[in-house]
Amino acid sequence: MKVILFAIPIFFLLIGIEVFIARLHEKKLYRFNDAISNISCGISQQVIGIFIKTITLGGYVYCYQFSPFRIPNTWWTYLLLFFAIDFLYYWFHRYAHEISFFWGTHVVHHQSEDYNLSVALRQSAFQSLISGLFYLPLAIIGFDPIPFLLMNTIQTLYQFWIHTETIDKMPAWFEYLFNTPSHHRVHHGRNPKYIDKNHGGTFILFDRWFGTFQAEEEAVVYGVTKSLSTWNPIWANFDYYNDLRKEFGRTKGLKDKIRLLLKKPGWRSEAAGGPLYPPPIQPNDPIKYHTIIPNGLSIYIFVQYIFLLLGTSLFLATLSIDKHSFLIPILMGIILILWSVASFGLAADKRKLGFQLEISRLLLLPIALFILLNLSTTNPIISTNILYFTIGISFLNLFSISYFWRFRNILNQ
């Protein structure tokens, strides 16, 4: 978690550079609402991951403790471990596309209809519950949990830079061995020839070996075959499962219900009309989900989002240092953060619920912060400063309410 936290400023620096390059070349790579939604999905994944990582890493440590083997920690075993992690990631990633129930934990990453570095941060909150199972053989073989966590983090960080259109092709030898922006653009395409291709993380070799490689040839149409049609990052994690739930109810017979969960996304029984696989797509056909909101509302969301990013970073950094954190402050912090990203997303959707959530968030935030911070300390001097801090936040939020109130007639859907 510390490595990821240290990488966050670099992520945003690179996003800023990409925006600058795009404007220099007069390319529209970013849409404000989409980028905010992408980053919000990443924030949701990080805070919910506080509990999920405990489960997945706990499972790894448990298996390692009962393994009769111990692989020494040397430079060559680190390299071997990295290669093994990427190999197992390939199979997780491939099955996440080919098994409907697994796809629900990965689809979030593919929902954006743009392609830029912010998409790299768009992650499912629950993906680790499935991916963690694929890495357990490494624990049984005897790879130490600490090197595993380090190599797994590096393998994840590598995949950030490949989410861009500003890099065309790398040198031929690099394109042959490694995953690159060109290869990964294909992976994010919903063109029929691109679907379920190029699953590699760091290396593209596994796709070449196992028949899932596809070179970038035609213009890529990004996104999934059924548009999410909302900027709400919370609903993004449940939209596919909601559709799957409805289809599960319509499917007759236990065998076909099980097949629905285990077959490729889009599979339906013959009794239900047969598979619903995606129709052909032309690059100029798709209309991206888009909402037009006033510049004043965009500025409001942007400023509030800066505060959210700072608060979330502090929250995660404190958790990574304090090994004796109490459960109630953690839960309160997670709820505040998820409430905030949902509020901003729904406001960008111009939804009435977004207005209601944001007003209630601004009213309750000072009280919640006062309780949260006081639960985290017993020092009376710090408690006094917390009171002054809360009063300051209260005045700031009253100003925010008066500013945000002007958009009540716009947020009416």
Buried (B, 14 or more C-beta within 10 A) or exposed (E): BEEBBEBBEEBBEBBEEBBEBBEEEEEEBBBBBBBBBBBBBBBBBBBBBBEBBEEBBEBBBEBBEEBEEEBEEEEEBBEBBBBBBBBBBBEBBBBBBBBBBBBBBBBBBBBBBBBBBBBBBBBBBBBBBBBBEBBBEBBBBBBBBEBBBBBBBBBBBBBBBBBBBBBEEBEEEEBEBBBBBBBBBBBBBBBEEBBEBBBBBBBBBBBBEEEBBBEBEEEBBBBBBBBBEBBBBBBBBBBBBEEBEEBBEEBEEEEBBEBBBEBBBBBBBEEBEEEBEBEEBEEEEBEEBEBEBEEEBBEBBEEBBEBBBEBBBEBBBBBBEEEEBEEEBBEBBBEBBBBBBBBBBBBBBBBBBBBBBBBEBBEEBBEBBBBBBBEBEEEEEEEEEBEEBBEEBBEBBEEBEEBBEEBEEBBEE
